[in-house]
């Protein structure tokens, strides 16, 4: 019996869901988002040289290597980006190499997409948490300074390569809360199947040596101070929070969708 689509009965949303069983929408191949400022815009906190190779070499490589892995395991292309992190990493139907690519390469892609979008030239001097985001910061940490201190301590304490995150977990009463979480390598808080919280990351500090060593040598603390002191775009982080609170995990990773 030939297969036929019940076209009249199938809504577009149902069709998309049927074609992309691993999330709200298939991400397909990963494409590097544009750097939203010049490579030298974060100086003197982070040099143009560091931004150049961090964005142009490291970030780009996560996308390239994911796309190479997806060429060998096309099932990866059917996941949403949150689905790649939360589900593909532990999907027993995928080959081991594909699960590893989802963890390391899609993880690196999502983490760096957030990182570069939530930094900005002098942004920390002109922006601060506001609105519901500030309310959640105050509820969890007492104040913006309390949140920065907790995030700074967590980032300084990451052993080896990894990330310190401000993450948002919804709660059954609709309140939800912000908290600090650290991850190893390119892992994401979304990777619940790998032992993390499953919460939505709204802001992450990359503490891999490639993020600071060329500028600071082993002084990771000086880099963290620069990032939290003047280079964080708290307006962008607040938009991520708003998306996370609305359940739009992809929006929290990649920016507000208009
Ligand atoms: Mn990095």
Boltz pocket constraint, residues with backbone or C-beta under 6 A from the ligand:
constraints:
  - pocket:
      binder: B
      contacts: [[A, 54], [A, 58], [A, 112], [A, 206], [A, 208], [A, 210], [A, 211]]
      max_distance: 6.0
